[in-house]
Amino acid sequence: MEANPLRTVDIRQHNRNLILSGIYRSRLSGGASQSDLVKTTGLKAPSVFRIFSSLEDEGLIRPCIKATMQNDSKKGRKPLRYTVCPGALYTIGVEFWASCISLGVFDFNGSRVFCDLFNIPSDFDIDHVVSQIVVMVNSAIAAKSIEREKIIGVGVAAAGKVDVHSGVIVYYHRIKGISNYPLMATLSKALDLPVLVHNNCSAFAFDTYNHSNLKDGSLFTFLLRSGVNGTLVGHRGRIFLESDGTNFEAGHLPLDFDGPLCTCGLRGCLQAYLFEVSREFDGQSDENSLFFNLEKPLIDGDPKALEIVRRAALYMYSSIKCISRFIAPSAYMIVCLSDVVAENIASEITRLLSQENDSLKRSTPSIFHEEYDNLHSQRGMSDMLLEQFFAR
């Protein structure tokens, strides 16, 4: 089959987005000049000049430093640097899970300019959740008086197993009605806006990776919240998916086939063990969060709480060893609703790694911890939308 040749209009659009993305990425470091982007893109100076002029006329970019003459004749005129106009374009990042829906509106400078939160009632099914997302998105657009044509899209970080290519939530048992639910198609029709759907752990990890010093490494993130999920972000921020286009299900790594029954129907999954351990602290469990009652006892040094952490970390350590045998990430991050819990689990995993006698191990991964904050998932989806926008 013959490949379709690139049309002139496609090349021009690609070059335009190449320049715009370069200016966008330079916004936190003083902007970019035309000569900077001639060097980094390989495009000819006249083409870069034409694109800069067009972007400025469209109100997408603006000068950030006035041109000045230098006393040093060797330097000559200081190049004019440009940055993006914050109000030129917007993205909307949404996250939902068993307990709540959160929303953030981001301007073209990457700043969150509006946020909203809705606690999900126990009787809500997925149709109620989607209707509420539509209400929240439309209310946010109205509150900020944003012209809809300035909205790049709506990115939704969804709980459960997500088919990223089709935008379908394959399964999530904590909200009724989620089984092969066409979230992207449903929201796109209701909002009349482009919609991108990904898994919420992936969105959180993508944002964290992009704001870390792991640009040349890889990060595997465990999110412990209403269940257990995991995401691998590799070199240059690539989110790895399973062969069918769905996100990893790290919570369902089997540790023991004779272990406790898991929500997936199998026995001995990491998630099943962690919920079993979480319930042991006081005989109760918040079904929407792991280790929700452990923060204060850990701060107080309660021996039973410390033992719960030790056992939880041991199960996670076992999963980390399985993952490392195949993909060997350079770092792992533990995310919990409480930073105290995350820190204690991460510290214990670090101790276990330092004491092991593993003749196959070539290096020891770093272990980080983070408290869950919906800003990360919202901003992660915003960045995914921009990545897709610039790749057109």
ZAMARGU-4260 file (C-alpha; in steps of 0.2 Angstrom, whole numbers, plus 5000, padded with zeros to 4 digits):
<rodrens>
0) 5000/5000/5000 | 5007/5017/4995 | 5010/5030/5009 | 5001/5046/5007 | 5013/5060/5003
5) 5014/5075/5014 | 5005/5090/5007 | 5012/5108/5007 | 4999/5113/5020 | 5003/5099/5031
10) 5022/5104/5031 | 5017/5122/5035 | 5006/5116/5049 | 5020/5105/5056 | 5033/5119/5055
15) 5021/5131/5063 | 5017/5120/5078 | 5036/5116/5079 | 5040/5134/5082 | 5025/5137/5093
20) 5030/5122/5104 | 5047/5129/5105 | 5041/5146/5111 | 5029/5138/5123 | 5043/5127/5131
25) 5055/5142/5133 | 5042/5152/5142 | 5050/5148/5160 | 5067/5152/5154 | 5066/5169/5147
30) 5057/5165/5130 | 5065/5161/5113 | 5072/5171/5099 | 5070/5168/5080 | 5088/5163/5080
35) 5086/5151/5094 | 5073/5142/5084 | 5082/5142/5068 | 5096/5133/5077 | 5085/5120/5086
40) 5073/5117/5072 | 5084/5117/5057 | 5071/5128/5048 | 5078/5142/5037 | 5078/5160/5044
45) 5065/5167/5032 | 5053/5153/5036 | 5055/5156/5055 | 5053/5174/5053 | 5036/5172/5043
50) 5030/5160/5056 | 5034/5171/5071 | 5025/5186/5062 | 5010/5175/5059 | 5009/5169/5077
55) 5011/5187/5084 | 4997/5193/5072 | 4986/5179/5079 | 4989/5184/5096 | 4997/5168/5101
60) 5015/5175/5105 | 5022/5192/5111 | 5039/5199/5114 | 5045/5197/5132 | 5061/5207/5131
65) 5063/5223/5122 | 5077/5224/5109 | 5091/5234/5116 | 5108/5240/5109 | 5123/5233/5118
70) 5139/5244/5121 | 5149/5229/5116 | 5150/5230/5097 | 5154/5211/5096 | 5137/5207/5103
75) 5127/5219/5093 | 5109/5220/5095 | 5101/5209/5108 | 5089/5197/5100 | 5071/5200/5103
80) 5064/5185/5113 | 5046/5179/5113 | 5034/5170/5124 | 5016/5164/5123 | 5001/5175/5127
85) 4993/5167/5143 | 4975/5171/5137 | 4977/5165/5119 | 4973/5147/5122 | 4966/5136/5137
90) 4965/5118/5142 | 4954/5110/5155 | 4960/5095/5165 | 4947/5084/5174 | 4950/5070/5186
95) 4937/5058/5194 | 4938/5043/5205 | 4926/5035/5218 | 4925/5050/5230 | 4926/5065/5219
100) 4927/5075/5203 | 4940/5089/5202 | 4943/5101/5188 | 4956/5114/5183 | 4957/5127/5169
105) 4975/5131/5163 | 4980/5146/5152 | 4993/5145/5139 | 5006/5149/5151 | 5003/5133/5160
110) 4995/5141/5176 | 4979/5135/5184 | 4967/5149/5183 | 4952/5141/5190 | 4948/5125/5200
115) 4932/5116/5206 | 4928/5100/5216 | 4913/5090/5218 | 4911/5076/5230 | 4902/5061/5222
120) 4887/5054/5231 | 4886/5035/5235 | 4871/5033/5223 | 4879/5041/5208 | 4882/5030/5193
125) 4893/5034/5178 | 4880/5043/5169 | 4877/5055/5184 | 4896/5057/5185 | 4897/5062/5166
130) 4883/5074/5168 | 4891/5082/5182 | 4908/5084/5173 | 4898/5092/5159 | 4890/5105/5171
135) 4907/5108/5179 | 4916/5111/5162 | 4902/5123/5156 | 4902/5132/5172 | 4921/5134/5172
140) 4920/5141/5154 | 4907/5153/5159 | 4915/5158/5175 | 4931/5163/5166 | 4922/5170/5151
145) 4932/5159/5139 | 4928/5159/5121 | 4926/5141/5116 | 4937/5142/5101 | 4951/5146/5112
150) 4949/5129/5121 | 4962/5116/5115 | 4952/5102/5123 | 4946/5094/5139 | 4958/5080/5146
155) 4950/5068/5158 | 4960/5057/5170 | 4948/5043/5173 | 4949/5029/5187 | 4951/5011/5182
160) 4957/5002/5167 | 4956/5014/5152 | 4958/5011/5133 | 4968/5026/5129 | 4966/5025/5110
165) 4947/5024/5110 | 4943/5034/5126 | 4933/5019/5134 | 4934/5015/5152 | 4935/4996/5152
170) 4931/4993/5170 | 4930/5002/5187 | 4920/4993/5200 | 4919/5008/5212 | 4907/5018/5201
175) 4891/5009/5195 | 4889/5006/5176 | 4907/5007/5171 | 4910/4993/5159 | 4917/4997/5142
180) 4910/5015/5145 | 4913/5026/5129 | 4918/5041/5140 | 4927/5051/5126 | 4913/5049/5113
185) 4900/5054/5126 | 4909/5069/5133 | 4914/5075/5116 | 4896/5075/5110 | 4889/5083/5126
190) 4903/5097/5126 | 4906/5100/5108 | 4925/5100/5112 | 4939/5089/5109 | 4941/5076/5123
195) 4956/5066/5128 | 4955/5052/5141 | 4968/5043/5150 | 4971/5034/5167 | 4972/5046/5182
200) 4988/5037/5189 | 4996/5040/5172 | 4991/5058/5172 | 4998/5061/5189 | 5014/5052/5185
205) 5016/5061/5168 | 5015/5078/5177 | 5027/5073/5191 | 5040/5066/5178 | 5039/5082/5168
210) 5043/5093/5184 | 5057/5081/5190 | 5075/5079/5186 | 5072/5062/5178 | 5072/5067/5160
215) 5085/5054/5156 | 5078/5040/5167 | 5061/5031/5170 | 5049/5032/5184 | 5036/5019/5189
220) 5022/5027/5200 | 5011/5018/5212 | 4995/5027/5217 | 4987/5020/5233 | 4970/5028/5235
225) 4953/5019/5232 | 4964/5005/5225 | 4981/5002/5218 | 4987/5008/5201 | 5004/5010/5193
230) 5011/5019/5178 | 5028/5018/5169 | 5034/5035/5162 | 5050/5032/5151 | 5063/5043/5142
235) 5056/5060/5137 | 5039/5057/5146 | 5033/5042/5136 | 5018/5034/5145 | 5020/5015/5142
240) 5003/5005/5139 | 4999/4987/5137 | 4998/4980/5120 | 4980/4983/5118 | 4982/5001/5122
245) 4976/5001/5140 | 4985/5007/5156 | 4995/4995/5167 | 4986/4987/5182 | 5000/4986/5194
250) 4987/4983/5208 | 4983/4966/5201 | 5000/4959/5200 | 4998/4942/5208 | 5009/4939/5224
255) 5000/4922/5229 | 4987/4913/5220 | 4980/4906/5237 | 4980/4924/5244 | 4964/4935/5248
260) 4951/4937/5235 | 4953/4953/5225 | 4940/4964/5217 | 4946/4958/5200 | 4940/4940/5204
265) 4957/4933/5206 | 4966/4929/5222 | 4982/4936/5230 | 4984/4952/5220 | 4994/4967/5227
270) 4979/4977/5230 | 4970/4963/5239 | 4984/4961/5251 | 4986/4980/5254 | 4967/4981/5258
275) 4969/4966/5270 | 4983/4975/5279 | 4974/4992/5279 | 4959/4984/5288 | 4969/4976/5301
280) 4973/4992/5310 | 4957/4995/5319 | 4945/4982/5311 | 4938/4995/5300 | 4941/5002/5282
285) 4936/5016/5272 | 4931/5008/5256 | 4937/5023/5246 | 4954/5025/5253 | 4969/5014/5258
290) 4977/5018/5275 | 4965/5033/5278 | 4967/5031/5297 | 4986/5028/5299 | 4993/5046/5298
295) 4991/5051/5316 | 4996/5034/5324 | 5012/5035/5313 | 5016/5053/5319 | 5014/5047/5336
300) 5025/5032/5333 | 5012/5019/5337 | 5020/5001/5336 | 5005/4993/5327 | 5004/5007/5314
305) 5023/5005/5311 | 5020/4986/5309 | 5006/4989/5296 | 5018/5000/5286 | 5031/4987/5287
310) 5019/4973/5280 | 5012/4985/5267 | 5030/4989/5261 | 5035/4971/5260 | 5021/4967/5248
315) 5025/4982/5238 | 5043/4978/5238 | 5039/4961/5231 | 5029/4969/5217 | 5044/4981/5214
320) 5056/4966/5212 | 5044/4958/5199 | 5043/4975/5189 | 5062/4978/5190 | 5065/4960/5183
325) 5057/4965/5166 | 5058/4984/5164 | 5070/4990/5178 | 5064/5008/5181 | 5077/5020/5188
330) 5065/5026/5201 | 5049/5022/5209 | 5036/5034/5217 | 5024/5030/5231 | 5008/5041/5231
335) 4996/5041/5245 | 4982/5052/5252 | 4994/5056/5266 | 5012/5061/5264 | 5016/5053/5281
340) 5010/5036/5275 | 5019/5038/5258 | 5035/5043/5267 | 5035/5029/5279 | 5031/5016/5266
345) 5044/5023/5254 | 5057/5023/5268 | 5054/5005/5272 | 5055/4999/5254 | 5071/5009/5253
350) 5078/4999/5268 | 5072/4982/5261 | 5081/4986/5244 | 5097/4991/5253 | 5098/4975/5263
355) 5094/4963/5249 | 5106/4950/5242 | 5102/4950/5223 | 5115/4944/5212 | 5105/4949/5196
360) 5103/4968/5202 | 5114/4980/5192 | 5108/4996/5201 | 5096/5001/5215 | 5081/5011/5210
365) 5078/5027/5219 | 5062/5028/5230 | 5052/5044/5231 | 5036/5048/5239 | 5022/5061/5236
370) 5005/5066/5244 | 4991/5065/5232 | 4986/5082/5225 | 4973/5083/5211 | 4983/5097/5203
375) 4995/5084/5197 | 4982/5074/5188 | 4974/5090/5181 | 4990/5097/5175 | 4996/5080/5168
380) 4980/5080/5157 | 4983/5098/5152 | 5001/5094/5146 | 4994/5079/5137 | 4982/5090/5127
385) 4996/5102/5123 | 5007/5088/5117 | 4994/5082/5106 | 4990/5099/5100 | 5008/5103/5095
390) 5010/5086/5086 | 4996/5090/5074
</rodrens>
